[in-house]
Amino acid sequence: HGNVAEWCQDWYGAYQIAEINNPKGPASGSHKVIRGGCWADGGIYLRSANRGAQKPTDANEYIGFRLVRKKK
């Protein structure tokens, strides 16, 4: 928390009203989900529940990504 916000795979969209474990975003869209906050944000944004949106073409020094490798 606090180094850079993270790009997520899901497209940004409104949450469904029903409670869902690990919800998926819409099948397409114009903005990707951004989670967390970065070093330039205030403390209220430095948490994984913080959710925003950004166009995939608008990368900047405040957003990064996490590599995930599936364990065999």
Secondary structure, 3 states (H helix, E strand, C coil): CCCCEEEEEEECCCCCCCCCCCCCCCCCCCCEEEECCCCCCCHHHCCCCCEEEECCCCCCCCEECCCCCCCC
